[in-house]
Amino acid sequence: MTLFHNSLADAPIGISIENSPGLGSLFLQFSNGIVSGHSVTGISTSGPVTLVVTNTLFHANEADGVTGSDPFFGDPAFKSPVTYNYHLSRGSQAIDRIASGLHFDIDGDARPFGSGTTAFDAGADEFIHSLFFFLPVTVR
């Protein structure tokens, strides 16, 4: 199984993969995601499991668990977790952190919105910066 650009937040465990010996090995790749606010652990495995975690933001987990390669840490600045709004807000550490990824987010917005070599946002949402500037108008 492969999971790209997922946001896992505010549950006891983000991902727990358990496999019994003798059933063969399980494989999971989790990339470009966010694992935040888990009261037990972010990512855990037991039994014969191959888990590849890359380019994932970890934040405020009791224990991060498996962080894999190229993890980063910081606040994803979700808009309103209390009302289940897990869109990114300005100042999120997930913005413009990933070099490549899926070309549409959970809302169907095009990715990447940013620029540069790390223009994709981690997680399910691509933060869309405001391009509007409001200037004062003077009438004489």
C-alpha positions as CSV (number, residue, x, y, z in Angstrom):
1,M,0.0,0.0,0.0
2,T,1.2,3.5,-0.8
3,L,-0.1,6.7,0.9
4,F,0.9,10.1,-0.5
5,H,0.0,13.5,0.9
6,N,-2.2,12.4,3.9
7,S,-2.9,14.4,7.0
8,L,-3.3,12.2,10.1
9,A,-4.3,14.2,13.2
10,D,-5.8,14.1,16.7
11,A,-6.4,10.4,17.3
12,P,-4.7,8.0,19.8
13,I,-2.6,6.5,17.0
14,G,-1.8,7.8,13.5
15,I,-0.9,4.6,11.8
16,S,-0.6,1.1,13.4
17,I,0.4,-1.8,11.2
18,E,0.3,-5.2,12.9
19,N,1.1,-8.5,11.2
20,S,1.3,-12.0,12.5
21,P,4.4,-14.2,11.8
22,G,3.7,-16.7,9.0
23,L,1.4,-14.4,7.0
24,G,4.1,-12.9,4.9
25,S,5.5,-9.4,5.0
26,L,3.3,-6.4,4.7
27,F,4.5,-3.3,2.9
28,L,3.5,0.4,3.4
29,Q,5.0,3.5,1.9
30,F,3.9,6.8,3.6
31,S,5.3,9.9,2.0
32,N,4.7,13.7,2.0
33,G,2.3,13.5,5.0
34,I,1.5,15.1,8.3
35,V,1.3,13.1,11.5
36,S,0.1,15.4,14.3
37,G,-1.5,15.3,17.8
38,H,-1.6,11.6,18.5
39,S,-2.0,10.7,22.2
40,V,-0.2,7.3,22.0
41,T,2.1,7.3,18.9
42,G,2.3,8.7,15.4
43,I,3.4,5.6,13.5
44,S,3.9,2.1,14.9
45,T,4.4,-1.5,13.5
46,S,4.6,-5.0,14.9
47,G,5.4,-8.3,13.2
48,P,6.8,-8.7,9.7
49,V,6.2,-5.3,8.2
50,T,8.2,-3.2,5.8
51,L,7.5,0.5,6.4
52,V,9.0,3.3,4.3
53,V,8.3,6.8,5.7
54,T,9.7,9.8,3.8
55,N,9.3,13.6,3.8
56,T,6.8,13.6,6.7
57,L,6.0,16.4,9.2
58,F,5.7,15.3,12.8
59,H,4.1,17.5,15.5
60,A,2.8,17.1,19.1
61,N,2.6,13.3,19.2
62,E,3.1,11.6,22.6
63,A,5.7,9.5,20.7
64,D,6.5,10.0,17.0
65,G,7.3,6.3,16.5
66,V,8.7,5.5,13.1
67,T,9.9,8.8,11.4
68,G,11.7,7.3,8.5
69,S,14.0,9.3,6.2
70,D,13.9,13.1,5.8
71,P,11.4,13.8,8.6
72,F,10.8,17.3,9.7
73,F,9.2,18.7,12.8
74,G,7.0,21.7,13.4
75,D,3.5,23.0,13.7
76,P,1.2,22.2,10.7
77,A,-1.0,25.2,11.8
78,F,-4.3,23.6,11.0
79,K,-7.1,26.2,10.6
80,S,-9.5,24.7,13.3
81,P,-9.0,21.2,14.5
82,V,-11.8,21.7,17.0
83,T,-14.2,22.0,14.0
84,Y,-12.4,19.3,12.0
85,N,-10.9,21.9,9.6
86,Y,-7.5,20.5,8.8
87,H,-6.6,22.9,6.0
88,L,-3.2,24.6,6.4
89,S,-3.1,28.2,7.5
90,R,-0.4,30.9,7.1
91,G,2.7,30.0,9.0
92,S,2.3,26.2,8.7
93,Q,5.6,24.3,8.7
94,A,4.1,22.0,6.0
95,I,4.1,24.8,3.4
96,D,6.6,24.5,0.5
97,R,8.5,21.6,2.0
98,I,8.4,18.8,-0.6
99,A,10.2,18.5,-3.9
100,S,7.6,16.5,-5.7
101,G,4.2,15.0,-5.2
102,L,0.6,14.6,-6.3
103,H,-0.7,17.4,-8.6
104,F,-4.1,17.9,-6.8
105,D,-4.9,18.3,-3.1
106,I,-8.0,17.0,-1.2
107,D,-10.1,19.9,-2.4
108,G,-9.0,19.5,-6.1
109,D,-6.7,22.5,-5.9
110,A,-3.7,22.3,-8.2
111,R,-0.3,21.5,-6.7
112,P,2.2,22.9,-6.3
113,F,1.1,26.5,-5.5
114,G,4.5,27.6,-4.3
115,S,7.7,28.0,-6.2
116,G,11.2,26.8,-6.0
117,T,12.7,23.3,-5.5
118,T,10.4,22.4,-2.6
119,A,7.1,23.9,-3.8
120,F,4.7,21.1,-2.7
121,D,3.0,21.3,0.7
122,A,3.1,18.2,3.0
123,G,-0.3,16.7,3.9
124,A,-3.6,16.6,2.2
125,D,-4.1,20.3,1.7
126,E,-2.1,22.7,-0.5
127,F,-2.1,26.2,1.1
128,I,-3.2,28.8,-1.4
129,H,-1.6,32.1,-0.7
130,S,-3.6,35.3,-1.3
131,L,-2.4,37.1,-4.4
132,F,-4.5,40.2,-3.7
133,F,-3.0,43.4,-2.4
134,F,-5.4,46.0,-1.1
135,L,-4.3,49.6,-1.4
136,P,-6.0,52.6,0.0
137,V,-8.1,54.6,-2.4
138,T,-8.2,58.3,-2.2
139,V,-11.0,60.3,-3.9
140,R,-10.7,64.0,-4.4
